[in-house]
Amino acid sequence: MTHKWTAIAAGVALALTACGVRGDDAGKTVTPDGDVTTLNAEDESVAKLAVEVLAEHLNVPQATITVDTVRAVDWPDSSIGCPQPDQAYLQVITPGHKITLRVDGRFHTVHESGGKAFVCKRQKATVGATTPELEVVWARQAGVARRELARQLGIEESLIIIAGASGRTWSDTSLGCAQPGQEYDERRIDGYVIRLRHGSRNYTYHTDLDRVIACPAFSED
């Protein structure tokens, strides 16, 4: 399947107005800053499915659900990220999507693969893991990094996977990516390390939620 982070990568932390499927707002997303972007057909379909599944799970109207992110994911096994106790799963890469939604200010996650989706209860946090809340925070920067990497590689954005991000605190304005001959202000700066992947190669970008820096600097070698 084509890998991407729609909505997030497009400028993003999505919000499908009235679940993004009605009237003039169909297929459009509205970010917390008021920016508008448009979902492609595949991701709009995935978002609609996630809204339907969550609405049924919570027994709430679909119009009360906001979609924040639609993220293409390669799940490591057939549990698609939500293994259940005493269940066995096929150890095969399973393409799908992870959709982050909100209802009355509370975050929920729906996992999808092969046109089937279900609400995934939060798993026990692991080191470096991100929550739905944090994914919305670094969504825009992940999209910027993805577009920049696509430009550098001369390929379509859809070929780049956003593998995730983890919080980081740096001691100066270099964001941990100091360049020879450059001077940097020494102060505490909180941000994220964003991980991208194209083929078998991994790339990292550092962000303070304002700047996005390739670290190490981009190289085709």
C-alpha positions as CSV (number, residue, x, y, z in Angstrom):
1,M,0.0,0.0,0.0
2,T,1.1,3.6,-0.3
3,H,2.5,4.9,3.0
4,K,1.8,8.4,4.2
5,W,0.7,10.5,7.0
6,T,-2.2,12.4,5.5
7,A,-3.6,15.3,7.3
8,I,-0.7,15.4,9.6
9,A,1.8,15.5,6.8
10,A,-0.3,17.9,4.8
11,G,0.0,20.7,7.3
12,V,-1.9,19.1,9.9
13,A,-3.2,17.9,13.2
14,L,-6.4,17.4,11.5
15,A,-9.9,18.1,12.4
16,L,-12.7,16.9,10.2
17,T,-15.4,19.4,10.6
18,A,-18.6,17.6,11.6
19,C,-16.5,14.4,11.0
20,G,-15.5,15.8,7.7
21,V,-18.1,14.1,5.6
22,R,-21.1,16.4,5.3
23,G,-22.1,19.2,3.0
24,D,-19.4,21.7,1.9
25,D,-17.0,20.4,4.5
26,A,-16.8,16.8,3.0
27,G,-13.3,15.6,2.7
28,K,-11.8,18.7,4.3
29,T,-9.9,19.1,7.5
30,V,-9.4,22.1,9.8
31,T,-6.4,22.4,12.0
32,P,-6.4,23.9,15.5
33,D,-4.9,27.0,13.9
34,G,-7.8,27.3,11.4
35,D,-5.8,26.1,8.4
36,V,-7.8,24.0,5.9
37,T,-6.4,21.0,4.1
38,T,-8.0,18.2,2.0
39,L,-7.9,14.5,2.5
40,N,-7.3,12.2,-0.5
41,A,-10.0,9.6,-1.2
42,E,-8.3,6.8,0.7
43,D,-7.7,8.7,3.9
44,E,-11.2,10.3,3.8
45,S,-12.6,6.8,3.6
46,V,-10.4,5.7,6.5
47,A,-11.5,8.7,8.6
48,K,-15.2,8.0,7.9
49,L,-14.8,4.4,9.0
50,A,-13.0,5.5,12.2
51,V,-15.7,8.0,13.0
52,E,-18.4,5.3,12.4
53,V,-16.6,2.8,14.6
54,L,-16.0,5.2,17.5
55,A,-19.5,6.6,17.4
56,E,-20.9,3.1,17.7
57,H,-18.4,2.2,20.4
58,L,-19.3,5.3,22.5
59,N,-22.9,5.5,21.5
60,V,-22.6,9.1,20.5
61,P,-23.6,11.0,17.3
62,Q,-20.9,11.0,14.6
63,A,-21.1,14.8,14.4
64,T,-19.6,15.1,17.9
65,I,-16.4,13.4,16.8
66,T,-13.3,15.3,15.7
67,V,-10.6,13.6,13.7
68,D,-7.1,14.9,14.5
69,T,-4.7,12.6,12.6
70,V,-4.9,9.9,10.0
71,R,-1.6,8.0,10.0
72,A,-0.5,5.2,7.7
73,V,1.2,2.5,9.7
74,D,2.9,-0.9,9.1
75,W,1.7,-2.9,12.1
76,P,4.4,-5.5,13.2
77,D,1.8,-8.3,13.4
78,S,-1.9,-9.1,12.8
79,S,-3.0,-7.6,16.1
80,I,-2.6,-4.2,14.4
81,G,-1.2,-2.6,17.5
82,C,-3.8,-3.8,20.0
83,P,-2.8,-7.3,21.2
84,Q,-5.2,-9.0,23.6
85,P,-4.2,-11.3,26.4
86,D,-3.9,-15.0,25.6
87,Q,-4.4,-14.4,21.9
88,A,-1.9,-15.5,19.2
89,Y,-1.2,-13.3,16.1
90,L,0.5,-13.8,12.8
91,Q,4.0,-12.3,12.9
92,V,3.7,-10.5,9.6
93,I,3.8,-6.9,8.6
94,T,0.2,-5.7,8.4
95,P,-0.4,-2.3,6.6
96,G,-3.1,-0.1,8.0
97,H,-3.9,3.2,9.6
98,K,-3.9,4.7,13.1
99,I,-6.6,7.4,13.5
100,T,-6.6,9.8,16.5
101,L,-10.0,11.3,17.4
102,R,-11.6,13.5,20.1
103,V,-14.9,13.5,21.8
104,D,-15.7,16.2,24.4
105,G,-12.0,16.9,24.7
106,R,-11.0,13.2,25.3
107,F,-8.7,11.4,22.9
108,H,-9.5,8.0,21.4
109,T,-7.5,5.8,19.0
110,V,-8.9,3.7,16.2
111,H,-6.7,1.1,14.4
112,E,-7.5,0.0,10.9
113,S,-6.3,-2.6,8.4
114,G,-7.9,-4.0,5.3
115,G,-11.0,-1.9,5.7
116,K,-11.7,-3.2,9.2
117,A,-11.3,-1.0,12.2
118,F,-11.8,-1.1,16.0
119,V,-11.2,1.2,19.0
120,C,-7.9,0.4,20.6
121,K,-7.6,0.8,24.3
122,R,-4.5,2.5,25.5
123,Q,-1.6,0.2,26.0
124,K,0.9,0.5,28.8
125,A,3.3,3.3,28.0
126,T,6.8,2.4,26.9
127,V,10.0,4.4,26.7
128,G,9.8,6.8,23.7
129,A,6.2,6.1,23.1
130,T,3.8,8.9,22.1
131,T,0.2,9.5,23.1
132,P,-2.6,10.7,20.9
133,E,-2.3,14.1,22.6
134,L,1.4,14.4,21.7
135,E,0.9,13.2,18.2
136,V,-1.4,16.2,17.6
137,V,1.3,18.6,19.1
138,W,4.1,17.5,16.7
139,A,1.9,16.7,13.8
140,R,2.6,19.9,11.8
141,Q,6.4,19.6,12.2
142,A,6.2,16.0,11.1
143,G,4.5,17.1,7.9
144,V,7.1,19.8,7.3
145,A,9.9,17.3,7.8
146,R,8.3,14.9,5.5
147,R,7.8,17.4,2.7
148,E,11.4,18.6,3.0
149,L,12.8,15.1,2.9
150,A,10.7,14.4,-0.2
151,R,12.1,17.5,-1.8
152,Q,15.6,16.5,-1.0
153,L,15.2,12.9,-2.3
154,G,13.2,14.1,-5.3
155,I,10.3,11.7,-4.6
156,E,6.6,11.9,-3.7
157,E,5.7,12.5,-0.1
158,S,3.5,9.4,-0.1
159,L,6.7,7.2,-0.3
160,I,8.0,8.5,3.1
161,I,6.7,6.9,6.3
162,I,6.5,9.0,9.5
163,A,7.7,6.4,12.0
164,G,7.0,8.4,15.1
165,A,8.5,11.0,17.5
166,S,9.9,11.3,21.0
167,G,10.3,14.2,23.3
168,R,13.7,15.8,23.8
169,T,15.2,18.7,25.7
170,W,18.3,20.5,24.3
171,S,20.8,22.8,26.0
172,D,21.1,25.4,23.2
173,T,19.4,26.7,20.1
174,S,21.3,24.2,17.9
175,L,18.7,21.6,18.9
176,G,21.5,19.0,19.2
177,C,22.5,19.6,15.6
178,A,25.4,22.1,16.0
179,Q,27.3,23.1,12.8
180,P,31.0,24.0,12.7
181,G,31.6,27.7,13.0
182,Q,28.1,28.5,14.2
183,E,27.3,30.1,17.6
184,Y,24.2,29.2,19.5
185,D,22.4,30.6,22.5
186,E,22.6,28.4,25.6
187,R,19.2,27.8,27.0
188,R,16.8,25.0,27.7
189,I,14.7,24.1,24.7
190,D,12.0,21.5,24.6
191,G,11.0,19.7,21.4
192,Y,10.8,16.4,19.6
193,V,13.0,14.1,17.5
194,I,10.9,13.0,14.5
195,R,11.7,9.8,12.7
196,L,11.1,9.2,9.0
197,R,11.7,6.2,6.8
198,H,12.1,5.7,3.1
199,G,12.7,2.1,2.0
200,S,15.3,0.7,4.4
201,R,16.8,4.0,5.3
202,N,15.9,6.1,8.4
203,Y,16.1,9.9,8.8
204,T,15.7,12.1,11.8
205,Y,14.6,15.7,12.2
206,H,14.7,17.8,15.3
207,T,12.0,20.4,16.1
208,D,11.3,23.0,18.8
209,L,7.7,23.3,17.3
210,D,9.0,26.3,15.3
211,R,12.0,25.2,13.3
212,V,12.5,21.7,11.8
213,I,16.1,20.6,11.3
214,A,17.5,17.5,9.5
215,C,19.9,15.9,12.1
216,P,22.3,14.8,11.0
217,A,22.3,17.1,8.0
218,F,20.8,15.6,4.9
219,S,23.1,13.4,2.7
220,E,22.3,11.2,-0.2
221,D,25.2,8.9,0.6
